[in-house]
Amino acid sequence: MTFREHSFAEILMDLYRQHTTGLLKVDNPPISKRIYVRDGFIVSAMSNQEEDTLKEILLQSGKITVDQYFQAAAMSKSSGRPHETVLIELGYLKPIDLIWSAKKQVDRIIMSLFHWDDGTALITENTVPLQGALTLKLNIPDFVYRGIKKITSTSYLQNTCNPMDTVLRYRIDPKTLFQDVGMDEEDEAVLSLIDGTRKVSDIVSASSANELQTMKAICAFLITGIVDRKEKEEADPETYVPRDVVRKIEDIFNTYEKIGFYGILGINEKSTQDEIKKAYYRAVKEFHPDEHPNLKSSELRDKLHAIFTFVTRAYKTLSDPEKKREYDSAQISQTERTSTGPERAKAKFQEAVNTFKKGNYPEAADLFKQAAFLDSSVSKHHYFHGIALKKLGKLKDAGWNIQKALGIDPANAGYMAELGHIFLQLGFHLRAKGLFERAAGIDPRNERAAEGLKQISELKDLK
């Protein structure tokens, strides 16, 4: 097959979904690369390019010197033992450094292939690496996710994500919701906008990230199977939503932050990894947005998405032993400050306001951040943190914090108008206009909204 017929990302995902064991040969003469997979995981990779060799990675990273390399090479040749083994025996290389370098080598080879728009790929099943070769177990969806995020070809993104009127939804099967992909906060914010009703164009408009980054995230979600397209003929049935379902969503939304990760999954600190995974699957079936297609209230849908996002965060944290230990330690600290948190937050906020009035915006931003940490349920803590960051020119971070404030107080016209002005400064005129119009609809006398709409109109006149 050729890369013109199937992208490298699609080829890798096929290997993952089919649990393939074998060799993927990728060629674009004179370049040739080889990727070994076992049960759908990448175990090793090779390349005929010098910069992809393990030797170059070891030297570039400073793990070994040139003299150490040639000394080990001579001993390897005379003894017949692998070069890496000799390096370790001589004390020049630690086993942990060898594993790091092998992962770095595979990562470099794999990531370089996402930029190819030409070449051939051939899969030979049941082929395994040479005996004695160091093998790993690396997650394909994470490579695909990160690889797509590095693509700069707008035509690739448009072909993957178009048409813009496509409605996106989460995949119902929780096994397709890969928890091991390298998703940052910006991507999680984009993912939170996908609810089975918004089109791609709506998500791009509502996202605090720029259009290119949002489209990259959407493409990564689609190809890795985190989300899929909702067929146009799939009409939402006009059926009654049981009252107990509505009540449960409301109750969980009002308490999920208090009950924490263990409470939302219905487990405790001593639960095994298998119990955590089973609890997660149960929670997905209960709170997955696609399990409740009859919800017509946008407010209820937003609450359900907040719950589901928290469920996902809980699983990602508790299924990782290191993150679980950090979370457990943080919970102990949280317990120690719970009784005084709101009072301390109030005092910290007032201190931040006084500092802000004096024009000391860096310190004010830090104090507002502390107030938000001590009591994250108060919208103005996040809002004024955003305003202080805006004063410092950190527009993206400012927008992110004001969006947090809107999540707590979604009908606040003042918050909407300020977020609109941030989008305006970032050059996202369509998103800014939408926020100004919504703010004006809630509060027709809102001066900041009127000012924003006037600026939008003047920009059109200049064109």
C-alpha positions in Angstrom: 0.0 0.0 0.0 1.1 3.6 -0.5 0.9 6.6 1.7 -1.2 8.3 -0.9 -3.9 5.6 -0.3 -3.5 5.3 3.5 -1.9 7.7 5.9 0.8 6.4 8.2 -1.5 7.1 11.2 -4.2 4.9 9.7 -1.8 2.1 9.0 -0.6 2.1 12.6 -4.1 2.2 14.0 -5.0 -0.8 11.9 -2.0 -2.7 13.4 -3.3 -1.7 16.9 -6.9 -2.7 16.3 -6.1 -6.0 14.8 -3.5 -6.9 17.5 -1.0 -7.6 14.8 2.3 -9.3 15.4 4.8 -8.7 12.5 7.0 -6.3 10.7 6.0 -3.1 9.0 8.4 -2.1 6.2 8.2 1.5 5.2 10.2 2.7 2.2 10.7 5.9 0.3 14.1 5.3 -1.5 16.7 5.8 -0.4 15.2 5.9 3.0 14.1 2.6 4.6 12.6 2.0 8.1 11.4 -1.1 9.9 8.9 -1.3 12.7 8.3 -4.5 14.7 4.9 -4.9 16.5 3.7 -7.6 18.9 0.0 -7.9 19.7 -0.6 -4.4 18.5 2.3 -2.8 20.5 5.5 -1.4 19.0 8.5 -3.4 20.3 11.4 -2.0 18.3 12.3 0.0 15.2 15.2 0.3 12.8 16.3 2.7 10.1 19.0 3.0 7.4 19.5 6.7 8.3 22.5 7.4 10.4 20.7 9.9 12.7 18.2 7.2 13.7 20.8 4.7 14.9 21.1 3.9 18.6 24.8 4.9 18.4 23.9 8.5 17.4 21.3 8.8 20.1 23.7 7.6 22.7 26.4 10.0 21.6 24.0 13.0 21.1 22.5 12.5 24.5 25.9 12.3 26.2 25.2 8.8 27.5 28.6 7.6 26.1 31.7 9.2 24.6 33.1 8.5 21.1 36.1 6.7 22.7 33.8 4.5 24.8 31.8 3.7 21.7 34.8 2.6 19.6 36.3 0.6 22.5 33.0 -1.3 23.0 32.6 -1.8 19.2 36.1 -3.4 19.0 35.3 -5.8 21.9 31.8 -6.5 20.5 33.4 -7.5 17.2 36.0 -9.8 18.7 33.6 -11.5 21.2 30.5 -11.6 19.1 28.4 -10.1 22.0 26.0 -7.3 21.3 27.5 -3.8 21.3 25.0 -2.6 24.0 25.8 -5.5 26.3 29.5 -4.7 26.1 28.8 -1.0 27.0 27.0 -2.1 30.1 29.6 -4.6 31.1 32.3 -2.0 30.8 30.3 0.3 33.0 29.9 3.0 30.3 26.2 2.6 30.1 23.5 1.8 32.7 20.6 -0.5 31.8 18.1 2.2 32.5 20.0 4.5 30.0 19.9 1.8 27.4 16.1 1.5 27.7 15.7 5.3 27.6 17.8 5.4 24.4 16.0 2.5 22.8 12.7 4.3 23.4 14.1 7.5 22.0 15.3 5.7 18.9 11.8 4.2 18.3 10.2 7.6 19.0 12.5 9.4 16.5 11.9 6.8 13.7 8.1 6.6 14.2 7.5 10.4 14.5 9.5 11.1 11.4 7.1 9.0 9.3 4.1 11.3 10.0 5.7 13.9 7.8 5.9 11.5 4.8 3.3 12.2 2.0 4.8 9.5 -0.3 6.2 6.1 0.2 5.1 2.4 0.5 4.2 0.2 3.4 4.3 -3.6 3.5 3.2 -5.7 6.5 4.7 -9.1 7.0 2.9 -10.9 9.8 4.4 -13.1 12.5 7.9 -11.7 11.9 9.7 -10.9 15.2 12.9 -8.9 15.9 16.3 -10.6 15.8 17.1 -12.8 18.9 18.8 -10.8 21.5 17.5 -7.5 20.4 16.1 -5.2 23.1 12.3 -5.1 22.9 9.9 -2.7 24.4 6.1 -2.4 24.7 5.0 1.0 23.4 1.5 2.2 22.9 0.5 2.9 19.3 -2.4 5.3 20.0 0.0 7.6 21.8 2.4 7.7 18.8 -0.5 8.4 16.5 -1.9 11.1 18.7 1.4 12.9 19.1 2.3 12.4 15.4 -0.9 14.0 14.2 -0.4 17.0 16.6 2.9 17.6 14.8 1.4 17.6 11.3 1.4 21.1 9.6 -0.3 20.1 6.4 -3.7 22.0 6.3 -4.9 19.8 3.4 -4.3 16.7 5.6 -6.3 18.2 8.5 -9.1 19.3 6.2 -9.4 15.9 4.5 -9.5 14.2 7.9 -11.9 16.6 9.7 -14.1 17.9 6.9 -16.9 18.6 6.3 -17.1 21.3 8.9 -20.8 20.6 9.5 -20.0 17.1 10.7 -21.3 16.4 14.3 -18.9 14.6 16.5 -19.6 12.4 19.5 -17.6 10.2 22.0 -17.2 6.6 21.1 -19.6 4.6 23.3 -17.2 1.6 23.8 -14.9 2.7 26.7 -12.1 0.5 25.3 -11.7 3.0 22.5 -11.2 5.9 24.9 -7.4 5.6 25.1 -6.2 6.7 28.5 -2.5 6.5 27.6 -2.4 9.2 24.9 -0.4 12.4 25.7 -3.3 14.8 26.0 -2.6 18.2 27.5 -5.1 20.6 29.1 -5.7 22.4 25.8 -6.7 19.2 24.1 -8.9 18.2 27.1 -10.7 21.5 26.8 -11.4 20.8 23.1 -12.6 17.3 23.9 -15.0 18.7 26.5 -16.7 20.7 23.7 -17.7 17.4 21.9 -21.2 16.5 23.0 -22.9 14.7 20.1 -24.7 18.0 19.1 -21.9 20.4 18.1 -20.5 20.5 14.6 -16.7 20.7 13.8 -17.3 24.4 13.0 -19.0 25.0 16.3 -16.1 23.3 18.2 -13.6 25.4 16.4 -15.5 28.6 17.2 -15.9 27.7 20.8 -12.4 26.5 21.5 -10.0 28.8 23.3 -7.1 27.3 21.2 -6.4 28.7 17.8 -8.1 27.0 14.7 -5.0 25.0 13.7 -4.4 23.5 17.1 -8.2 22.8 17.5 -8.3 21.0 14.1 -5.2 19.0 15.0 -6.8 17.9 18.2 -10.0 16.9 16.5 -8.1 14.9 13.8 -6.2 13.1 16.6 -9.4 12.3 18.4 -11.0 10.9 15.2 -8.1 8.8 14.0 -7.3 7.3 17.4 -11.0 6.5 17.8 -11.6 8.7 20.9 -14.5 10.3 19.0 -16.3 9.5 15.8 -18.7 11.1 13.4 -22.4 11.2 14.1 -24.4 10.2 11.0 -26.8 12.9 9.8 -29.7 10.6 9.7 -29.2 9.8 13.4 -32.0 11.9 14.8 -32.3 12.3 18.5 -35.4 10.5 19.6 -38.0 12.7 21.2 -38.6 10.4 24.2 -39.1 11.1 27.8 -36.1 11.3 30.1 -36.9 9.5 33.4 -36.9 11.8 36.4 -34.5 9.7 38.3 -31.9 10.0 35.6 -32.2 13.8 35.7 -32.0 13.8 39.5 -29.0 11.6 39.5 -27.1 13.8 37.1 -28.0 16.8 39.2 -26.9 15.1 42.4 -23.6 13.8 41.1 -22.8 17.2 39.5 -23.3 19.0 42.8 -21.1 16.5 44.7 -18.5 15.0 42.4 -15.7 17.3 43.4 -16.4 16.6 47.1 -16.5 12.9 46.7 -13.3 12.8 44.6 -11.9 10.2 42.3 -12.6 7.3 44.5 -16.1 8.4 45.2 -17.0 8.9 41.6 -15.8 5.4 40.7 -17.3 3.9 43.8 -14.1 2.3 45.0 -11.5 2.9 47.8 -7.8 3.4 48.2 -7.1 -0.3 48.5 -8.9 -1.2 45.2 -6.8 -3.2 42.8 -6.0 -2.1 39.2 -8.5 -4.6 37.9 -11.2 -3.3 40.2 -10.3 0.3 39.1 -10.7 -0.6 35.5 -14.0 -2.4 36.0 -15.3 0.5 38.1 -14.4 2.9 35.2 -16.2 0.8 32.6 -19.3 0.9 34.9 -19.1 4.6 35.3 -18.6 5.1 31.5 -21.8 3.2 30.8 -23.7 5.3 33.4 -22.3 8.8 32.6 -21.2 8.6 28.9 -23.0 11.4 27.0 -24.0 9.0 24.2 -25.8 6.9 26.8 -28.2 9.8 27.3 -29.2 10.9 23.8 -32.6 12.2 24.9 -31.3 15.0 27.0 -32.6 18.2 25.4 -31.4 20.6 28.0 -28.0 22.1 27.1 -27.5 22.7 30.9 -28.0 19.1 31.7 -25.7 18.0 28.8 -23.0 20.3 30.1 -23.4 18.9 33.6 -23.2 15.3 32.2 -20.0 16.2 30.3 -18.4 17.7 33.4 -19.2 14.4 35.3 -17.8 12.3 32.4 -14.6 14.4 32.2 -14.1 13.9 35.9 -14.7 10.1 35.6 -12.0 10.0 32.9 -9.6 12.1 35.0 -10.2 9.7 37.9 -9.4 6.7 35.9 -6.3 8.2 34.3 -5.0 9.2 37.8 -5.9 6.0 39.8 -4.7 3.6 37.1 -1.2 5.1 37.2 0.5 4.0 40.4 2.7 7.2 40.6 -0.2 9.6 39.9 -2.3 7.6 42.4 0.3 8.2 45.1 0.5 11.9 44.3 -3.3 12.1 44.4 -3.5 10.3 47.8 -0.9 12.6 49.3 -2.8 15.6 48.0 -6.0 14.3 49.5 -4.3 14.2 52.9 -3.2 17.9 52.5 -6.7 18.8 51.3 -8.3 17.2 54.4 -6.0 19.3 56.6 -7.1 22.6 55.0 -10.7 21.8 54.2 -12.1 23.5 57.3 -10.3 26.8 56.7 -10.1 26.7 52.9 -13.0 29.1 52.0 -12.0 31.6 54.7 -8.4 31.5 53.6 -9.5 31.9 50.0 -11.6 34.9 50.9 -8.7 36.6 52.6 -6.3 35.7 49.8 -8.7 37.1 47.2 -9.1 40.4 49.1 -5.3 40.6 49.3 -5.1 40.0 45.5 -7.6 42.8 44.9 -5.6 45.3 46.9 -2.4 44.2 45.1 -4.1 44.5 41.7 -5.3 48.0 42.5 -1.7 49.0 43.2 -0.7 47.8 39.7 1.4 44.9 40.8 -0.1 42.5 38.3 2.4 39.6 38.6 1.9 39.3 42.4 -1.9 39.8 42.0 -2.1 37.0 39.5 -0.3 34.7 41.9 -2.6 35.6 44.8 -5.7 35.2 42.6 -4.4 31.8 41.6 -3.9 30.8 45.3 -7.5 31.9 46.1 -8.8 29.7 43.2 -6.8 26.8 44.6 -8.1 27.2 48.1 -11.7 27.5 46.9 -12.2 26.6 43.2 -16.0 26.8 43.5 -16.0 30.6 43.4 -16.2 31.9 39.8 -14.7 35.4 40.6 -11.4 33.7 41.8 -10.9 32.3 38.3 -12.2 35.4 36.5 -9.9 37.9 38.2 -7.0 35.5 37.9 -7.7 35.7 34.1 -7.9 39.5 34.2 -4.6 39.8 36.0 -3.0 37.4 33.4 -4.5 39.5 30.6 -2.7 42.6 32.1 0.5 40.6 31.8 -0.2 39.8 28.2 -0.8 36.1 28.8 -3.9 36.0 26.7 -4.3 32.3 26.2 -3.9 31.6 30.0 -6.3 34.5 30.7 -8.9 33.0 28.4 -8.6 29.6 30.0 -9.2 31.0 33.5 -12.2 33.1 32.4 -13.6 30.0 30.7 -13.3 28.2 34.1 -15.3 31.1 35.7 -18.0 30.8 33.0 -18.2 27.1 33.7 -19.3 28.0 37.2 -21.4 31.0 36.3 -22.4 30.3 32.6 -24.9 33.2 32.4 -22.5 35.9 33.5 -22.6 38.5 30.7 -19.5 40.3 32.1 -17.4 37.2 31.9 -18.6 36.5 28.4 -17.8 40.0 27.2 -14.2 39.9 28.7 -13.6 36.5 27.1 -14.8 38.0 23.8 -12.2 40.8 24.1 -9.5 38.3 24.7 -10.5 36.3 21.6 -10.6 39.6 19.7 -7.0 40.4 20.7 -6.0 36.8 19.7 -7.6 37.4 16.2 -10.5 35.0 16.7 -13.1 37.5 15.5 -15.9 35.0 14.9 -15.7 33.5 18.4 -15.4 37.0 19.9 -18.6 38.1 18.0 -20.5 35.1 19.3 -19.6 35.9 22.9 -20.4 39.6 22.5 -23.8 38.7 21.1 -24.6 36.2 23.9 -23.5 38.7 26.5 -25.7 41.5 24.9 -28.6 39.0 24.8 -28.3 38.4 28.6 -27.6 42.0 29.5 -28.4 44.5 26.7 -26.8 47.3 28.7 -23.4 45.6 29.1 -20.9 48.2 27.9 -18.1 45.8 27.2 -20.3 43.7 24.9 -21.4 46.8 23.1 -17.9 48.0 22.8 -16.8 44.6 21.4 -19.6 44.5 18.8 -18.6 48.1 17.7 -15.0 47.0 17.2 -16.1 43.9 15.2 -18.3 46.2 13.0 -15.3 48.6 12.5 -13.1 45.8 11.5 -15.6 44.7 8.8 -15.8 48.3 7.6 -12.0 48.4 7.2 -12.2 45.4 4.9 
